[in-house]
Amino acid sequence: RYSARAPGGANRALGILRQMLGQAKDWGYLPDTWRNPASGVRANARRPVGTFLSEEQMHRLGGILESRIQEGCMGSSLLRFLALTGCRVSEAVNLEWRDVQPNRLHLRDTKTGPRDVLLGLPVRRFLKYHRAALPKPAQSVSAPVFPLASGQNYAAVRSVWAVVRRTAALPPTLRIHD
């Protein structure tokens, strides 16, 4: 019944139950011959989420971001960074210059725990020019990489994204992380 009412929640509960029972067996709380009943249960099919942009749409998005970056829009710089790295909004909002290494980002606090993100040449160049364009105090190691005028929060990025998405004539269903 839960699966019919909330398929995503049922999938999550199944995964947790499967992991708990498997761990109990590994720790010796269950006999070696015991078979995990959750391992034979198929998860609900997930509907695909996300939108892919055409080359033309990507070009429009890049042009809008570039013109807004030239105007000094920090949120647009953050959006360009997201497009180049695939990072989450929260990771970019919380990113400090101390986390930027020559060829990688060291993300200290992410949804899945600390992790490193390798940086290709385009994002390394972008970060170099981005930092050089900031005032000296905003270049310090403890400063946020993207100091947002209204504070380091998701809402500030969402409002910029809404304007950029509309200006670039992108689908209204397009999410930041798509």
C-alpha positions as CSV (number, residue, x, y, z in Angstrom):
1,R,0.0,0.0,0.0
2,Y,2.8,2.4,0.8
3,S,4.4,1.6,-2.6
4,A,1.1,2.6,-4.3
5,R,0.8,5.8,-2.3
6,A,4.5,6.9,-2.2
7,P,6.7,4.9,-4.6
8,G,9.8,7.0,-3.9
9,G,9.4,6.7,-0.2
10,A,8.8,2.9,-0.5
11,N,12.0,2.6,-2.5
12,R,13.9,4.4,0.1
13,A,12.4,2.3,2.9
14,L,13.2,-0.8,1.0
15,G,16.8,0.2,0.6
16,I,17.2,1.0,4.3
17,L,15.5,-2.3,5.3
18,R,17.8,-4.2,2.9
19,Q,20.9,-2.5,4.3
20,M,19.8,-3.0,7.9
21,L,19.1,-6.7,7.5
22,G,22.3,-7.2,5.5
23,Q,24.3,-5.5,8.2
24,A,22.7,-7.6,10.9
25,K,23.8,-10.7,9.1
26,D,27.3,-9.4,8.6
27,W,27.5,-8.7,12.3
28,G,26.5,-12.3,13.2
29,Y,23.0,-11.5,14.5
30,L,21.5,-13.8,11.9
31,P,22.5,-17.3,10.8
32,D,24.8,-17.6,7.7
33,T,22.1,-19.6,5.9
34,W,19.6,-16.8,6.4
35,R,18.5,-15.1,3.2
36,N,17.6,-11.4,3.3
37,P,13.9,-11.2,2.3
38,A,14.3,-7.6,1.1
39,S,16.9,-8.6,-1.5
40,G,14.3,-10.2,-3.7
41,V,11.9,-7.3,-3.7
42,R,12.1,-5.1,-6.8
43,A,12.0,-1.3,-6.3
44,N,9.3,0.7,-8.0
45,A,10.2,2.1,-11.4
46,R,11.3,5.7,-11.3
47,R,10.2,8.2,-13.8
48,P,13.1,10.0,-15.4
49,V,13.6,13.5,-14.1
50,G,15.6,16.2,-15.7
51,T,15.8,18.1,-18.9
52,F,18.6,18.2,-21.5
53,L,19.3,21.4,-23.4
54,S,19.9,21.5,-27.1
55,E,23.1,23.1,-28.5
56,E,21.1,26.2,-29.3
57,Q,19.6,26.5,-25.8
58,M,23.1,26.0,-24.3
59,H,24.4,28.7,-26.5
60,R,21.7,31.1,-25.4
61,L,22.2,30.2,-21.7
62,G,26.0,30.8,-22.0
63,G,25.4,34.1,-23.7
64,I,23.0,35.3,-21.0
65,L,25.3,34.2,-18.2
66,E,28.3,35.9,-19.9
67,S,26.5,39.2,-20.3
68,R,25.3,39.1,-16.7
69,I,28.7,38.2,-15.4
70,Q,30.2,41.2,-17.3
71,E,27.6,43.3,-15.5
72,G,28.9,42.0,-12.1
73,C,26.1,39.5,-11.3
74,M,27.7,37.1,-8.8
75,G,24.7,34.7,-9.0
76,S,25.4,34.3,-12.8
77,S,29.0,33.5,-12.0
78,L,27.9,30.8,-9.6
79,L,25.5,29.4,-12.3
80,R,28.4,29.3,-14.8
81,F,30.5,27.4,-12.2
82,L,27.6,24.9,-11.7
83,A,27.4,24.3,-15.4
84,L,31.1,23.7,-15.6
85,T,31.4,21.4,-12.6
86,G,28.1,19.7,-12.0
87,C,28.3,20.7,-8.3
88,R,25.2,21.2,-6.2
89,V,24.0,24.8,-5.5
90,S,24.7,24.3,-1.7
91,E,28.3,23.2,-2.5
92,A,28.9,26.3,-4.6
93,V,27.3,28.7,-2.2
94,N,29.4,27.3,0.7
95,L,32.6,27.0,-1.3
96,E,35.6,29.1,0.0
97,W,38.8,29.9,-1.7
98,R,40.7,27.5,0.7
99,D,38.7,24.7,-0.9
100,V,40.0,25.5,-4.4
101,Q,43.2,23.6,-5.2
102,P,45.1,23.9,-8.5
103,N,43.3,21.0,-10.2
104,R,40.5,20.1,-7.8
105,L,37.9,21.3,-5.3
106,H,37.9,19.9,-1.9
107,L,34.3,20.0,-0.7
108,R,34.3,19.7,3.0
109,D,30.5,19.5,3.6
110,T,28.3,17.9,1.0
111,K,25.1,15.9,0.9
112,T,27.1,12.7,0.7
113,G,30.1,13.8,2.9
114,P,33.4,15.3,2.0
115,R,34.6,14.8,-1.6
116,D,37.0,16.1,-4.2
117,V,35.9,17.3,-7.6
118,L,38.5,17.3,-10.4
119,L,38.6,20.5,-12.4
120,G,39.1,20.6,-16.1
121,L,40.9,23.5,-17.9
122,P,37.7,25.5,-18.7
123,V,36.7,25.7,-15.0
124,R,40.2,26.4,-13.8
125,R,40.4,29.3,-16.3
126,F,37.0,30.5,-15.2
127,L,38.0,30.5,-11.5
128,K,41.3,32.2,-12.2
129,Y,39.6,35.1,-14.0
130,H,36.7,35.2,-11.5
131,R,39.0,35.5,-8.5
132,A,41.1,38.2,-10.2
133,A,38.0,40.3,-10.8
134,L,37.0,40.2,-7.1
135,P,38.1,43.0,-4.7
136,K,41.2,42.0,-2.7
137,P,39.3,41.1,0.6
138,A,37.0,38.8,-1.4
139,Q,40.1,36.9,-2.6
140,S,41.2,35.8,0.8
141,V,41.3,32.1,1.6
142,S,38.4,32.2,4.0
143,A,36.2,34.3,1.7
144,P,33.4,32.6,-0.2
145,V,34.2,32.0,-3.9
146,F,30.8,33.5,-4.9
147,P,30.0,36.3,-2.4
148,L,26.3,36.8,-2.9
149,A,24.9,40.3,-2.1
150,S,21.9,39.0,-0.3
151,G,23.8,36.4,1.6
152,Q,25.1,32.8,1.1
153,N,21.8,31.1,0.5
154,Y,19.9,29.0,-2.0
155,A,17.1,31.6,-2.4
156,A,19.5,34.1,-3.8
157,V,20.7,31.7,-6.5
158,R,17.1,30.6,-7.3
159,S,16.0,34.2,-8.0
160,V,18.9,34.7,-10.4
161,W,18.2,31.4,-12.1
162,A,14.6,32.3,-12.7
163,V,15.6,35.5,-14.5
164,V,18.3,33.8,-16.5
165,R,16.0,30.9,-17.5
166,R,13.3,33.3,-18.6
167,T,15.7,35.6,-20.5
168,A,17.3,32.7,-22.3
169,A,13.8,31.4,-23.2
170,L,14.5,28.0,-21.6
171,P,11.7,25.6,-20.5
172,P,10.1,26.6,-17.2
173,T,10.5,23.1,-16.0
174,L,14.3,23.3,-16.3
175,R,15.9,23.0,-12.8
176,I,19.2,24.5,-11.8
177,H,20.9,21.1,-11.5
178,D,19.5,19.8,-14.9
